[in-house]
Amino acid sequence: MTAQARAGRTALWYHGWSIVAVAVLTQTAGNGLTLNAVSMFLHDWESDLHAPISQLLVALLPFSVVVSISSPFIGALADKYPARLLMSVGVAGMASLYLLISAANAVWQLWVLYGTLFPLSLGLCALATVNAVVSRWFVRRIGLALGVAALGSALSGVILPPAIAWAMPALGWRGVWGIGGLIIAFAILPLVLWIVRDRPTEREGLHYMNVAGEPGGREPDDGADAATELRWTDILGRRNFWLLVFCYTPILGLYAAVQQNMAPLAATRGFGPGAAGVLLAVFSISQVFATLLLGLASDRFGNRLPLASLSVLTTTGAVFLSFGTGLPALLAGAALVGFTGGIWTLMPTAIAAEFGGGGVGRAFGMLMFFLPISAPAPSLVAAVQEATGSYAPALMGLSLICLTGGAAVLFMRERRDTAGDIMCAAEATAA
């Protein structure tokens, strides 16, 4: 028995799962109040910042633009520099963001913060950086690992909206944001500094770095070598990459539009903040299940069929939200659209299957370059509702685009259990 095999047998706990646990916390910090629960603040912001909801949601446009521009570069950094450094800088930035938002007194300040500090901090503490480091710790069960890591985004949507609805009367929205910033600074940041490392050592065992958990399975990619081999033109030249872009952008647009407009939508049906909090919680609980189930589905079936299924589910949910009048219909719609948040699991697993674990940071960063395509959706849906009195026209239009993207992704050619064409070519040359 080799030393590597003995280490795999004797290890009681694989440190990669500790990395995943920290990733859950950093993604909670990055997506919590800023995205998943922002709908809970729109009513008070509308009053205190003297701006309609459609203008408040414009803040998501510069956010998405900066995410798209910065993500390819942050992804390249994630493949090259220590994850602990990048993630700690990002978490510190999120703590600062929360504290600055708690002091905002004009809508333009939200636009500036959402267009500068927020996207850069989120990119460093979540998104490409988290996906890159998790992919370096796992080959076997990578879908499950990335799914669990993505739970941070979903769990924050489960826990925070009801908690905010309970705390807002006593603390106000400024108090909620201020306390959130302190928790990030003094609880999450120390854990990042203590736990995060780039890749496993042999003495920890490499059980999860082998596809089948046995000798002869695929070995982990060397992150630095893979990042050197993979070029922007290589990424943009892949048909699967473009099919993934065509599929994910409308799904995320509809997902974000429903999430950010949930409380106002509930109000048009006669429901108050309490019901809106429940709807957002159901929305996020559904995403929790989706991140785990879709991770397992990716490991078992690949990514093509799960991606196509999400387009159908989100369209069905949009129908319930557009035309349903009672709370059961709204709950069904929230659950169906929320389930499509599991696409944040399928996107990095599809990228890892296409480009290998060592190229995830750069390739996923390039994938995020196209995020602004979906960014106008929340503000557009709110503007259409303000003009027509109904959410149905905008939601149904987005649904048709989702179905088109879902049909297109069926033409994706699966590359499962490979390190990508570029890495294979490099290995063949070396041999």
Solvent accessible surface area in square Angstrom, and as a share of the most:
residue,aa,sasa,rsa
1,M,141,0.63
2,T,93,0.54
3,A,57,0.44
4,Q,61,0.27
5,A,33,0.26
6,R,123,0.45
7,A,14,0.11
8,G,24,0.23
9,R,183,0.67
10,T,99,0.58
11,A,42,0.32
12,L,181,0.90
13,W,162,0.57
14,Y,17,0.06
15,H,37,0.17
16,G,0,0.00
17,W,48,0.17
18,S,22,0.14
19,I,1,0.01
20,V,2,0.01
21,A,56,0.43
22,V,2,0.01
23,A,0,0.00
24,V,22,0.13
25,L,64,0.32
26,T,0,0.00
27,Q,18,0.08
28,T,39,0.23
29,A,4,0.03
30,G,0,0.00
31,N,18,0.09
32,G,1,0.01
33,L,8,0.04
34,T,0,0.00
35,L,28,0.14
36,N,6,0.03
37,A,0,0.00
38,V,6,0.03
39,S,3,0.02
40,M,21,0.09
41,F,0,0.00
42,L,3,0.01
43,H,136,0.61
44,D,43,0.23
45,W,7,0.02
46,E,66,0.30
47,S,70,0.45
48,D,64,0.33
49,L,7,0.04
50,H,159,0.71
51,A,5,0.04
52,P,55,0.34
53,I,30,0.15
54,S,15,0.10
55,Q,80,0.35
56,L,6,0.03
57,L,4,0.02
58,V,45,0.26
59,A,4,0.03
60,L,13,0.06
61,L,54,0.27
62,P,42,0.26
63,F,14,0.06
64,S,6,0.04
65,V,68,0.39
66,V,38,0.22
67,V,1,0.01
68,S,5,0.03
69,I,97,0.49
70,S,14,0.09
71,S,4,0.03
72,P,8,0.05
73,F,133,0.55
74,I,11,0.06
75,G,0,0.00
76,A,20,0.15
77,L,67,0.34
78,A,2,0.01
79,D,8,0.04
80,K,150,0.63
81,Y,90,0.34
82,P,67,0.42
83,A,1,0.01
84,R,95,0.35
85,L,97,0.48
86,L,15,0.07
87,M,1,0.00
88,S,14,0.09
89,V,79,0.46
90,G,0,0.00
91,V,0,0.00
92,A,41,0.32
93,G,11,0.10
94,M,0,0.00
95,A,6,0.05
96,S,50,0.33
97,L,0,0.00
98,Y,7,0.03
99,L,74,0.37
100,L,90,0.45
101,I,0,0.00
102,S,19,0.12
103,A,71,0.55
104,A,3,0.02
105,N,101,0.52
106,A,23,0.18
107,V,23,0.13
108,W,143,0.50
109,Q,43,0.19
110,L,1,0.01
111,W,83,0.29
112,V,75,0.43
113,L,23,0.11
114,Y,5,0.02
115,G,9,0.08
116,T,68,0.40
117,L,50,0.25
118,F,0,0.00
119,P,1,0.00
120,L,82,0.41
121,S,5,0.03
122,L,4,0.02
123,G,4,0.04
124,L,27,0.13
125,C,0,0.00
126,A,0,0.00
127,L,21,0.10
128,A,2,0.02
129,T,2,0.01
130,V,0,0.00
131,N,14,0.07
132,A,0,0.00
133,V,0,0.00
134,V,0,0.00
135,S,3,0.02
136,R,17,0.06
137,W,0,0.00
138,F,1,0.00
139,V,13,0.07
140,R,56,0.21
141,R,104,0.38
142,I,28,0.14
143,G,0,0.00
144,L,41,0.21
145,A,0,0.00
146,L,2,0.01
147,G,0,0.00
148,V,33,0.19
149,A,1,0.01
150,A,7,0.05
151,L,20,0.10
152,G,0,0.00
153,S,16,0.10
154,A,0,0.00
155,L,59,0.30
156,S,1,0.01
157,G,0,0.00
158,V,31,0.18
159,I,108,0.55
160,L,43,0.22
161,P,0,0.00
162,P,60,0.38
163,A,43,0.33
164,I,5,0.03
165,A,35,0.27
166,W,207,0.73
167,A,15,0.12
168,M,28,0.13
169,P,117,0.74
170,A,91,0.70
171,L,85,0.42
172,G,30,0.29
173,W,9,0.03
174,R,95,0.35
175,G,23,0.22
176,V,17,0.10
177,W,0,0.00
178,G,15,0.15
179,I,78,0.40
180,G,14,0.13
181,G,0,0.00
182,L,90,0.45
183,I,96,0.49
184,I,5,0.03
185,A,27,0.21
186,F,157,0.65
187,A,49,0.38
188,I,15,0.08
189,L,38,0.19
190,P,65,0.41
191,L,56,0.28
192,V,0,0.00
193,L,90,0.45
194,W,190,0.67
195,I,30,0.15
196,V,0,0.00
197,R,74,0.27
198,D,38,0.20
199,R,103,0.38
200,P,22,0.14
201,T,58,0.34
202,E,95,0.42
203,R,195,0.71
204,E,24,0.11
205,G,2,0.02
206,L,28,0.14
207,H,73,0.33
208,Y,46,0.17
209,M,4,0.02
210,N,10,0.05
211,V,46,0.26
212,A,65,0.50
213,G,22,0.21
214,E,110,0.49
215,P,129,0.81
216,G,83,0.79
217,G,21,0.21
218,R,60,0.22
219,E,91,0.41
220,P,49,0.31
221,D,30,0.16
222,D,81,0.42
223,G,1,0.01
224,A,63,0.49
225,D,88,0.45
226,A,5,0.04
227,A,10,0.08
228,T,110,0.64
229,E,78,0.35
230,L,2,0.01
231,R,151,0.55
232,W,81,0.28
233,T,100,0.58
234,D,27,0.14
235,I,0,0.00
236,L,65,0.33
237,G,63,0.61
238,R,24,0.09
239,R,118,0.43
240,N,11,0.06
241,F,2,0.01
242,W,109,0.38
243,L,26,0.13
244,L,3,0.02
245,V,10,0.06
246,F,84,0.35
247,C,0,0.00
248,Y,0,0.00
249,T,6,0.03
250,P,12,0.08
251,I,0,0.00
252,L,9,0.04
253,G,2,0.02
254,L,0,0.00
255,Y,14,0.05
256,A,27,0.21
257,A,0,0.00
258,V,2,0.01
259,Q,7,0.03
260,Q,3,0.01
261,N,2,0.01
262,M,0,0.00
263,A,23,0.18
264,P,19,0.12
265,L,3,0.02
266,A,0,0.00
267,A,63,0.49
268,T,69,0.40
269,R,57,0.21
270,G,69,0.66
271,F,54,0.23
272,G,41,0.39
273,P,101,0.64
274,G,48,0.46
275,A,23,0.18
276,A,2,0.01
277,G,2,0.02
278,V,77,0.44
279,L,0,0.00
280,L,2,0.01
281,A,11,0.09
282,V,39,0.23
283,F,1,0.00
284,S,2,0.01
285,I,71,0.36
286,S,15,0.10
287,Q,1,0.00
288,V,23,0.13
289,F,116,0.49
290,A,0,0.00
291,T,0,0.00
292,L,55,0.27
293,L,95,0.47
294,L,13,0.07
295,G,0,0.00
296,L,77,0.39
297,A,23,0.18
298,S,8,0.05
299,D,38,0.20
300,R,160,0.58
301,F,127,0.53
302,G,0,0.00
303,N,4,0.02
304,R,82,0.30
305,L,107,0.53
306,P,11,0.07
307,L,0,0.00
308,A,14,0.11
309,S,57,0.37
310,L,1,0.01
311,S,2,0.01
312,V,83,0.48
313,L,53,0.26
314,T,0,0.00
315,T,20,0.12
316,T,53,0.31
317,G,0,0.00
318,A,0,0.00
319,V,63,0.36
320,F,81,0.34
321,L,0,0.00
322,S,10,0.07
323,F,126,0.53
324,G,12,0.12
325,T,108,0.63
326,G,32,0.30
327,L,59,0.29
328,P,102,0.64
329,A,24,0.18
330,L,0,0.00
331,L,50,0.25
332,A,37,0.29
333,G,0,0.00
334,A,0,0.00
335,A,34,0.26
336,L,43,0.22
337,V,0,0.00
338,G,0,0.00
339,F,44,0.18
340,T,0,0.00
341,G,0,0.00
342,G,0,0.00
343,I,0,0.00
344,W,55,0.19
345,T,0,0.00
346,L,0,0.00
347,M,0,0.00
348,P,1,0.01
349,T,5,0.03
350,A,9,0.07
351,I,2,0.01
352,A,8,0.06
353,A,19,0.14
354,E,9,0.04
355,F,1,0.00
356,G,1,0.01
357,G,12,0.11
358,G,1,0.01
359,G,0,0.00
360,V,0,0.00
361,G,0,0.00
362,R,47,0.17
363,A,0,0.00
364,F,0,0.00
365,G,0,0.00
366,M,20,0.09
367,L,0,0.00
368,M,0,0.00
369,F,90,0.37
370,F,30,0.13
371,L,17,0.09
372,P,34,0.21
373,I,113,0.58
374,S,11,0.07
375,A,10,0.08
376,P,58,0.37
377,A,6,0.05
378,P,2,0.01
379,S,14,0.09
380,L,94,0.47
381,V,1,0.00
382,A,4,0.03
383,A,44,0.34
384,V,34,0.19
385,Q,34,0.15
386,E,96,0.43
387,A,87,0.67
388,T,84,0.49
389,G,56,0.54
390,S,42,0.27
391,Y,9,0.03
392,A,12,0.09
393,P,75,0.47
394,A,12,0.09
395,L,2,0.01
396,M,48,0.22
397,G,33,0.32
398,L,25,0.12
399,S,2,0.01
400,L,124,0.62
401,I,87,0.44
402,C,0,0.00
403,L,69,0.35
404,T,74,0.43
405,G,0,0.00
406,G,3,0.03
407,A,56,0.43
408,A,17,0.13
409,V,0,0.00
410,L,86,0.43
411,F,141,0.59
412,M,8,0.04
413,R,157,0.57
414,E,54,0.24
415,R,67,0.25
416,R,90,0.33
417,D,88,0.45
418,T,48,0.28
419,A,6,0.04
420,G,1,0.01
421,D,71,0.37
422,I,30,0.15
423,M,12,0.05
424,C,61,0.37
425,A,60,0.47
426,A,34,0.26
427,E,110,0.49
428,A,74,0.57
429,T,120,0.70
430,A,93,0.72
431,A,122,0.94
